[in-house]
Amino acid sequence: MNSPQSTDARSKERIAIVGLGLIGGSFASALKQNGYTGYISALVRTDAAAAKAIASGYVDHASTDAQSVISNADVVLLAVPMLAMRAQLQLVKPFLKPGCVITDAGSVKGPFVEDAQSVLNDMAYVVPGHPIAGREKSGIDAVDAALYQGKRVLLTPLDSTLPIAVELVTRLWQQCGAVVESLAVDHHDRVLASTSHLPHALAFALVDTLSSGQQHEEIFRYAAGGFGDFTRIASGDAVMWRDIFLTNKSAVCDALDAFNLHLAELRDAIESEDGDKLEAVFKRAKQSRDEHFETTTTITTKQKR
C-alpha cells in the first residue's frame, strides 16, 4: 500500500464506505469539503440510495455490488449498526486486496475486535475507531460535512496493528476536522458506557416513562427547555442504540447499577428532608461538570489553533 505521507499516493487513494448514513456519509462529505483528492465509493442497500449518494457529490461511486466497491479499496470504513458488523466483514472479505486497511465507526469496540478477529484472522491492518459525534437524525439526508469538526475520534488499535494503518486512519479523520486519540479497547467500552451509553439509556427511559402516563400530553406541553435539552438524545436511532446496549451490556449494566445506587441515595435524602446532603450533591455535581466542560472547551480550542 502507498505510504500515507505521499501526496501522489493520496491522490490515487481509494476509500470504500460500507453504510452511507449520518456517520459514513458525513465522513465522505467532510473529506471532500476539506480537499480530499482520493476516490470515495460507497456500498449501499438500494439502487435509489446509490443514485442519491452520487447526486450528492460526496462520493464518486455508489453501488449495491460489494465487489465493485471493495475490490480496489485502500481503506474500508464500516459505518453500520454494531450487530451488523460481522455480516458486513464477511461480505467484504472476499474482495479485500492485500494491505487494505479496515476500520469502523462503531460505538463499542470489544465486539468489533472479536468479529474482525473471527472473520479476518489477521489484525495487522485493522484499526477499530469511534467518532464521538452524532445527532438525533439518521440516514443519508442527515449528512453534515461539519459533523466531526473539533470532535474527538477514538482509535483502539491492537498491539498487532501496523503503525502505517493507524497513521492512515488518523490522517483521514484529521482531514475531517477531528481530534484523534487512542484508548485500549476495554477502557474505551467502560468509559463510553458511562459518558454516552448511560445518558442515552436514561433519556430513553425518562421519555418512555412520561409518555406512558395518563397526563403525558400535558407533561410534554408544559415541559421546560431543560427537559428538551436532556431528552433530545432520546430521538436517536432505535436500531443503533439497541445494538450498542446489547453489545456493551456488561459495562452498561455496571454503569446503570452505579447510577441506581446514587439515585436511591438522592431519593432517601429527599424523603428524609436532608437538605445538607442534597445541597452537597448538587454543588459537587455542578463543580465537576463546570470544571470538566471548561477544560474540554479549552483543550479543543487550543488544538484547533
TIFIFI-695043 format. One record per residue: x negated, y, z of N, C-alpha, C in turn; residue in one letter. Coordinates in steps of 0.1 Angstrom, whole numbers, plus 2048, in hexadecimal, padded with zeros to 3 digits. Layout:
N
XYZXYZXYZa...
This chain:
305
7F87F48008008008007F780C800m7FC8177FA7F48237F97F2829807n7E78308087E58378157EF842817s7F48438247FE84E8277F785B826p7EA85C8257E38698257E186E817q7E586680C7E286A7FF7EE8717F9s7EC87D7F47F68857EE7FC87F7E1t7F38797D97F78727CD8008667D1d7FC85F7DB8048537DF8118577E4a8128627EB81F8677F082986A7E4r82486F7D982D8737CE8328667C7s82B85B7C983084E7C38378457CEk83784A7DA83D8427E584C83F7E3e8508337E685E8307E586482B7F2r86F8327F687682F8028848297FFi88781E80689481880489C819811a8A881F8118B082081D8BC81781Ci8BD80E8278C88058278D280B831v8DE80F82B8E88168348E7825832g8EF82B82A8EE8398278F984182El8FA83F83B9048478438FD854848g9018588548FC86485A8ED86385Cl8E88588628DA8578658D1855858i8D484B8508CC8498448CE85483Ag8DA8598388DC86482F8D5871833g8D58748408CE8808458BF87E844s8BA8728458AC8708438A8873835f8AF86E82B8AC87081D8AE87F81Aa8B988581F8BB89381C8B089C822s8AC89982E8A28A18358948A082Da89189482988589382188589B814l89089A80D8918A18008908B0802k8988B580D8988C380F88A8C9814q8828C081A8758C481F86A8C1815n86D8BF8088638BE7FE85E8B07FBg8648A680085F8987FD8608957EFy8558907E985488E7DB8558807D7t8568777E08578697DD8658657D8g8688587D68748537D087C84D7DBy8898517DD89284C7E789D8457E1i89F8387E58AA8307E18B382C7EDs8BF8287EA8C88247F58D08177F2a8D180E7FB8D98027FA8E6805801l8F18057F98FE8097FE9087FD7FCv9147FF80191E7F48019277F47F5r9297FF7EF9328007E492D8097D8t9328077CC92E80F7C193281D7C3d93D81F7C994282D7CC9388347D5a93382D7DF9298337E891C8367E1a91882D7D890C82F7D090D83C7C7a91983D7C191B8497B891B8567C1a9218557CC9218617D59138657DAk90B85B7DD8FE85D7E28F58647D8a8F685F7CC8EE8647C18F28737BEi8FF8757BE9058827BB90088C7C6a8FE8877D28FA8907DD8EC8967DAs8E488F7D38D68957D08CB8917DAg8CF88A7E58C48877EE8BF8797EDy8C48717E38BE8657DF8BC8647D0v8B285D7CC8AF85C7BD8B68507B7d8BA8477C08C083A7BB8C88347C6h8D482F7C38DC8287CD8E381D7C6a8E48127CD8EA8067C78EF7FC7D2s8F87F37CE8FC7E87D78F37DC7D5t8EA7DD7CB8E17D27C88D47D37D0d8D17CA7DA8C67CB7E28B97CB7DBa8B87C27D18AB7C17CA8A77CE7C3q8B07D47BD8AD7E17B58A97EC7BFs8AD7EB7CB8AA7F67D589D7F37DDv89B7E67E08907E27E98837DE7E2i8847D87D78787D17D186C7DA7CFs86D7E77CD8617EF7CB85F7F87D6n8667F77E18658007ED8587FE7F4a85280A7F884780A80184B80B810d85781081285D81181F86C80E81Ev87180682887F803829884808837v88E8108378948158438A280F844l8A480784F8B18018528B980B85Bl8C38108568CC81985D8DA81485Ea8DB8098658E88028668EB7FF875v8F77FB8798FA7F88868F17EC88Bp8EF7EC8998E67E289E8E97D489Bm8F57D089B8F97C28998F87BE88Al8F57C88828F47C58738E57C486Fa8DC7C78788CE7C88758C97BB870m8CC7B08778C67A38728CB79F864r8D77A18628DD79E8548D67A684Aa8D37B384D8CD7BC8438BE7B8841q8B87B484B8AA7AF84A8A97A3841l8B379A8438B378E83B8B679182Cq8BF79B82A8C279F81D8B67A5815l8AE7AD81C8A37B48158977AC814v8957A281D88979B81E884795810k88C78F8088877897FC8827937F2p88579F7F48817A97EA8767B27EFf8717B07FB8667B98008597B67FAl8527C07F58457BE7EF83B7BE7FAk82F7B87F88247B88038217C6807p8207C781581C7D481A8277DE81Cg8337DA81883F7E381A8417E5829c8437F282D8457F583B8547F583Ev8587EE8498667ED84D8677F585Ai8717FD85A875805866884806867t88880A87389780B87589A81887Cd8A781A87E8AC8268858B6822890a8B58158958BE81089F8BB8168ADg8C68168B58C581C8C28BF8138CDs8BE8068CA8B97FC8D38AD7F58CCv8A27F48D28967EF8CB8937E08CEk8967DB8DA8937CD8DD89A7C38D3g8A77C48D18AE7BB8C78A97BD8B9p8A57C98B58A07CB8A78927C38A6f88A7C58B087D7BE8B087F7AF8AFv8887AA8B788B79B8B68907978A9e89979F8A389E79C89689379C88Bd88B7A688C8807A888287679C883a87379989086978E89286F78088Cq87C77E88F88277288A88377187Bs88777C87588977C86687C77E85Ev87378786386778B85B85B78385Fl85A77F86C84F778872843781874n83E78786983279086A83779E86Dd8327A48798377B187D82D7BC87Am8237B98728187C387081D7D0869a8277CF86182D7DA85A83B7DF85Fy83E7DA86B84B7DE8718497E887Cv8507F487A84F7FF88385D802889v8617FD89486E80089986F80F89Dp87B81589A87C82389C88A8278A1g88B8338A78988378AC8998468ACh89F84D8A28A185B8A38AB85F8ADp8A78688B68B086D8C18B88798BCi8C18758B38C98808AC8D68798A7a8E08818A68EC87C8A18F88868A4g9048818A190F8898A391B8808A3r9278868A693387D8A7937878899e93588088F93987C88192F87187Ck93586987392C85E86D92F85D85Es92785585792A85384992285D840g92385B83491B86382A92087282Ai92C87482D93188282D92C88B838d92688484292088B84E91288E84Da90B88A8428FD88C8408F989B842v8EE89D8498E98AA84C8DA8AA84Bd8D48B28428C68B38408BE8B884Ca8C58BF8558BF8C58618C18BD86Da8C68B186C8CA8A88778BE8A5880l8B28A387A8A689F88289D8AB886y8A08B78818978C28848968C4893q8898C38978868C58A588A8BA8AFg8908AF8A98958A48B188989A8B3k88A8928BD8808878BF88487A8B8r87A8748B387B8678AD87285E8B5v8778538BB86F84A8C386B83E8BBl85E83B8BA85A82F8B38558258BEl8578188BB85380E8C584B8038BEt8408078B88387FC8B18327F28BBp8307E68B682B7DB8BE81B7DC8BDl8157D48C58067D38C48017CE8B6d80A7C68B08067C08A38097CA897s8107D589A8137DE88F8077E588At8057E687D7F97ED8787FB7FC879l7F080387D7F081187E7F4818872p7F18138667F581A85980481A858i80B81085D81980F85C81F81A865a81A81B87181F82587B81C833876v81183587080E84286A81784685Fe81B83C85782483F84C832843851l83783B85A84483E86084484B867v83A84E86F83885A87683986686Dt83186586283087085883E873852r84586984F85386B84985C872852l85C86E85F86587486986188286Bw85488586C84F89286E85389B862q85389685685889E84A8668A184Bq86E89985387C89C85587E8A7860c8738AB8668738B58708738B087Eg8728A388087389D88D86589D894a86689B8A285B89A8AA85A88B8AEv84F8848AA84E8768AC8468728B8v84B8698C08458648CC8458548CCe83D84E8D483D8408D584083B8E3s8488308E384B8298F084A81A8EFl8488138FA8498058F98588018F7a85A7F58F18687F18ED8717F18FAv86D7E99048767E89108787F5917d86E7FD91886F80A91E879813916h87881390988281A901890817904h89380A9058A08059078A6808914d89D80891E8A180C92C8A481B92Dr89B82392789D8319288A9836921v8AB8319158B783590D8C482F913l8C382491A8CF8209218D582A92Aa8CC8319318CF83B93B8D2849935s8CB84D92B8CC85A9268D585C91At8D88519138E18529088ED848909s8EA83B90B8F583190B8FF833917h8F983692390283892E90B84492Cl90685092891085B92691B85891Cp91785091192284D90892C84490Eh92783A91693183191D93A839926a93584392D93D84B93694785392El94385992394C86191B957859915a95484D91095E84490A968840915f96383C92196B83892C974843931a96F84F93297785A93798285E92El97F85F92198A862917994857916v99084B9179998409169A283F922d99C84292E9A484293A9AE84D93At9AA8599369B48649369BF86392Bl9BB85D9209C485C9159CF851917s9CC8489219D683E9249DF84292Fs9DD84D9359E685293F9F385893Ag9FD859943A0A85D93EA0A86C93AqA01874940A0088293D9F4886934q9F087C92C9E487E9249E588B91Bh9F188D9159F289890C9EF8A6913e9F58A791F9F38B39279E58B492Ce9DE8A992F9D18A99349C78AF929i9C98AA91D9C18AF9129C48BD90Df9D18C190F9D58CE90B9CE8D9914r9CD8D69209C78DF92A9B98DD92Ey9B28D49269A48D192999B8DD927a9928E092F9898EB92E97D8E7924a9758F192196A8EF9189618E591Cg95E8E49299558DA92E9598CC92Bg9668C992B96C8BC9289688B991Af96A8C29119678C09039588BD900g9508C59089418C390693D8B590Ad9428B191693E8A491B944898913f95089A90E95688E90795488E8F8t94D8988F394A8998E594588C8DFr93C8868E793587A8E293E86E8E2i94A86F8E89548648E79598638D8a95686D8D095B86C8C29518658B9s94685F8BF93C8578B894284B8B1g93A8468A893E83A8A094082E8A9d94C8288A994F81D8B29478108B0a94580D8A393D8018A092F8038A4v92980E8A191B8118A591980F8B4m9228168BC9218158CA9248088D0w92D8018CA9307F38CF9237EB8CEr91C7EC8C29107E48C09057E98CAd9047F58CD8FA7FA8D68FC7F48E4i9087F58E990B7F08F69087E18F7f90C7D98ED90A7CB8ED8FC7C78ECl8F47CE8E48E67CA8E28DD7CF8EDt8E27D98F48DA7DE9008E17DC90Dn8E87D190E8F27CF9198EB7CF926k8DF7C99288D97C89358D57D593As8CF7DE9328CB7EB9368D77F4939a8E17F39308ED7FB9328F47F793Ev8F67EA9418FC7E694D8F57EA95Ac8E87EA9598E07EF9658E37FE967d8E380695C8E681495D8F4817962a8FE80F95E90B81096390C80D971l9058029769057FE98490080A98Dd8F58109888EF81B9908F8827990a8FE82A98590883598591483298Ef91982698D9258229969218249A5n9158219A89118229B69118319BAl90B8399B290B8489B591984E9B5h9228499AB92F84E9AB93784A9B7l93583E9BC93C83A9C89378429D4a92B8469D592684E9E092C85C9DFe92D8619D293386E9D094286E9D5l9498639D19578629D69588619E5r94F85A9EB94F85A9FA94D867A00d94586F9FA94287D9FF94E8859FEa9558849F296288C9F096C8879FAi96E87A9FB978874A05976879A13e969879A1796687DA2596488BA27s966893A1C9648A2A1C9568A6A21e94C89EA1C93E8A1A1F9398ACA15d93C8B8A189388C3A0F9298C4A0Eg9218C2A189138C3A1790D8B9A0Dd9128ADA0E90D8A3A059118A69F6k91D8AA9F49218AE9E79198BA9E1l9168C49EA90E8CF9E59008CB9E2e8FB8C29EA8ED8BD9E88EC8B59DBa8F68AD9D88F68A59CB8F78AF9BFv9008B99C19028C29B58F58CB9B3f8EF8CF9BE8E38D79BD8D78CF9B6k8D68C39BB8CC8BA9B68CE8B79A7r8DA8B59A38DD8B29958DB8BE98Da8DF8CA9918DD8D698A8CE8D9988k8C68D89938B88DA9928B18D1988q8B58C49898AF8BA9808B28BD971s8BF8C096F8C28C39618BC8CF95Br8BC8DA9648B68E795F8A78E595Cd8A08DE9658928DD96388F8D4957e8978C99558948C094A8968C793Dh8A28CE93B8A58D392E89D8E092Bf8998E79368908F39338838EE92Ee87E8E39348718DD9308728D8922t87D8D191F87F8CB91287F8D5907t8868E090A8878EB90087A8F28FEt8728F49098658FA90785C8F18FFt85C8E49028538DB8FA8578DB8EBi8648DA8E88688D98DA8648E68D3t8668F28DA8628FE8D48548FF8D0t84B8FB8DA83D8FB8D88398F28CCk83F8E68CC83C8DC8C283F8E18B4q84B8E88B384F8ED8A68468F88A1k8409008AA83790A8A682A9048A1r
